[in-house]
Amino acid sequence: MSPLLYCCLVAVLCLPRASASPVAAASISVSTVQPPVEPTPVQFLRVHNEARAAVGVPPLSWNGTLQLDAARYAGELRTDCSLRPPPPLAARGTGDGAPVYGRNLFKAYGRRHTGAEVAAFWADGRRWYDRDAGRCAAPPGLTCGAYTQVVWRATTQLGCARRTCRNGVDTVAVCDYYPPGNIVGQRPY
C-alpha cells in the first residue's frame, strides 16, 4: 500500500469519528446553560420601575453620584453588618434640616440577596399601603415607608449598592433617591 493511499484511507476512516464528536456535543442539556446575570444596578432599577409602573408613576433614571454615596454607606454597614440609622438629616441635607435625598436600607441574614430581591422586598410593602385612604395599614413593627419611597411620584433618580457582610453570608443594601419622598402631608402618587 502506498503512503498516499494509506493517508487517504486513515483520513476516511477518521471522518465518522470526527462527525460523531459534534453530535455528542450537541446532546448537552440546554438546562445547563445559564442566562446572563443582570448587573446589580440594572436589577435595582428594573424592580423599582416595575413597582412604579404598577401605580402609574414615571420611571426612575440611574444616578451614579447617588450610587457612589449608597456604596460608601453600604460599605460602612457591612463592617459590623448592622443597620445604623442614617446620619442626621442636616448632614446630608440643605442645612435647614431638609434632606437632599431619601434613603432605603436593607439587611438580610443567611444568604446573599440580589439587587432584585432587595428592591422586591421594599416594593412588597404595597400590600399594606391603602391607596384610597393614603395611609399605611402594616402590622405592628412593619411600615410602608420603603415602599412609598420606591413609588414616590416626585422622585426621578435612583442610586443603590448592595454589599455582602464580612461574615460572607448576610447582605446589606442602600438605595438613595432624588428628590426625596415620604414628605409628611403628601401622598406618594
C-alpha atoms as one frame of an Amber mdcrd trajectory, in Angstrom:
protein
   0.000   0.000   0.000   1.423   3.359  -0.991   1.918   6.037   1.668  -0.520
   8.352  -0.128  -3.229   5.708  -0.265  -2.590   4.851   3.396  -3.007   8.539
   4.421  -6.246   8.825   2.451  -7.594   5.626   3.999  -6.748   6.836   7.519
  -8.426  10.198   6.806 -11.577   8.496   5.531 -11.726   6.143   8.500 -11.391
   9.083  10.891 -14.254  11.032   9.322 -17.055   9.135  11.051 -15.343   9.655
  14.400 -14.876  13.356  13.748 -18.519  13.740  12.780 -19.604  11.892  15.946
 -17.912  14.439  18.123 -20.224  17.411  17.249 -23.255  15.160  17.658 -22.117
  14.227  21.157 -21.520  17.881  21.983 -24.971  18.790  20.690 -26.572  16.393
  23.148 -25.591  18.561  26.136 -28.667  19.541  28.058 -29.850  23.097  27.429
 -30.760  23.382  31.109 -27.064  23.649  31.963 -26.820  26.938  30.077 -27.349
  29.835  32.485 -28.907  33.090  31.280 -26.679  36.129  31.638 -26.912  37.731
  35.058 -28.214  41.293  35.123 -25.784  43.754  36.703 -26.908  44.792  40.184
 -27.759  48.410  39.189 -29.983  47.100  36.384 -31.747  44.778  38.853 -32.440
  47.602  41.309 -33.682  49.956  38.594 -35.840  47.346  36.848 -37.719  46.309
  40.001 -38.204  49.924  41.112 -39.610  50.864  37.709 -41.896  47.825  37.630
 -43.346  48.870  41.011 -43.743  52.441  39.767 -45.432  51.336  36.536 -47.908
  49.281  38.585 -49.225  52.503  40.179 -48.872  54.741  37.125 -45.871  56.890
  38.057 -42.958  57.685  35.711 -39.814  55.517  35.757 -36.646  56.461  37.604
 -33.258  57.011  35.998 -29.953  55.805  37.426 -27.713  58.388  39.112 -24.034
  57.498  39.512 -23.484  60.047  42.283 -26.293  58.536  44.351 -24.819  55.095
  43.649 -21.429  56.207  44.975 -22.979  57.543  48.178 -25.049  54.366  48.611
 -21.909  52.261  48.058 -19.986  54.269  50.652 -22.720  53.826  53.242 -23.278
  50.127  52.408 -19.523  49.636  52.845 -19.752  51.112  56.344 -22.741  48.918
  57.199 -21.076  45.688  56.045 -18.285  46.064  58.606 -20.399  45.009  61.579
 -23.415  44.004  59.458 -25.866  46.176  61.327 -28.244  48.848  60.161 -27.276
  52.033  61.865 -29.618  54.923  61.340 -28.542  57.275  58.562 -26.545  60.360
  59.510 -28.572  63.327  60.800 -30.653  64.884  58.044 -28.798  68.197  58.164
 -25.528  66.340  57.488 -26.857  65.162  54.142 -29.355  67.930  53.596 -29.548
  71.592  52.869 -28.569  72.861  56.315 -32.146  73.637  57.268 -32.862  70.018
  58.205 -34.481  69.166  54.861 -32.859  66.108  53.252 -31.395  66.359  49.784
 -32.267  62.731  49.068 -34.247  59.845  50.525 -32.819  56.512  51.591 -33.975
  52.898  51.952 -31.946  50.378  53.968 -31.988  46.573  53.849 -30.416  43.763
  55.854 -30.997  40.034  55.484 -29.492  37.002  57.138 -28.344  33.673  55.848
 -27.540  34.232  52.189 -26.513  36.808  49.644 -29.533  38.635  48.256 -29.568
  40.124  44.760 -30.441  43.730  43.973 -33.725  42.493  42.504 -34.609  40.656
  45.729 -33.801  43.715  47.840 -35.923  46.063  45.716 -38.744  43.489  45.582
 -38.726  43.347  49.393 -39.301  47.106  49.566 -41.905  47.025  46.776 -43.793
  44.300  48.653 -44.888  46.978  51.137 -47.570  47.783  48.575 -49.781  45.148
  50.158 -50.102  47.280  53.299 -50.474  50.672  51.657 -54.107  51.798  51.484
 -54.132  53.951  48.357 -57.678  55.244  48.875 -57.003  56.373  52.449 -53.429
  57.428  51.687 -52.072  55.623  54.724 -50.165  52.540  55.793 -52.049  49.609
  57.307 -48.978  47.490  58.065 -48.957  45.113  61.022 -47.171  46.306  64.184
 -43.419  46.564  63.677 -43.687  46.959  59.905 -44.039  50.077  57.766 -44.804
  51.164  54.238 -42.096  53.842  54.177 -39.668  51.916  51.980 -42.472  51.142
  49.523 -43.746  54.726  49.377 -40.192  55.943  48.722 -39.875  53.448  45.842
 -43.047  54.799  44.194 -42.881  58.477  45.245 -44.105  60.356  42.171 -41.740
  63.343  42.513 -38.646  61.138  42.821 -36.829  60.906  39.497 -33.390  59.405
  40.229 -32.027  56.362  42.000 -28.623  55.037  43.064 -28.152  51.802  45.023
 -25.477  49.462  46.313 -25.502  46.008  47.846 -22.717  44.506  49.938 -22.086
  41.131  51.491 -21.251  41.439  55.167 -17.825  40.456  56.414 -19.276  37.163
  57.641 -19.551  36.258  53.932 -23.254  35.413  54.053 -25.521  38.255  55.199
 -26.472  41.171  52.930 -26.866  44.903  53.457 -28.143  47.297  50.814 -28.741
  51.020  50.470 -30.742  52.956  47.871 -30.669  56.743  47.691 -33.456  58.715
  45.956 -33.583  62.215  44.491 -35.600  64.212  45.197 -36.596  62.554  48.467
 -40.030  61.145  49.107 -42.092  60.432  52.189 -42.904  64.103  52.760 -45.334
  64.490  55.647 -48.765  65.561  54.474 -48.241  64.383  50.884 -49.308  61.173
  49.169 -46.781  59.150  47.180 -48.894  59.053  43.983
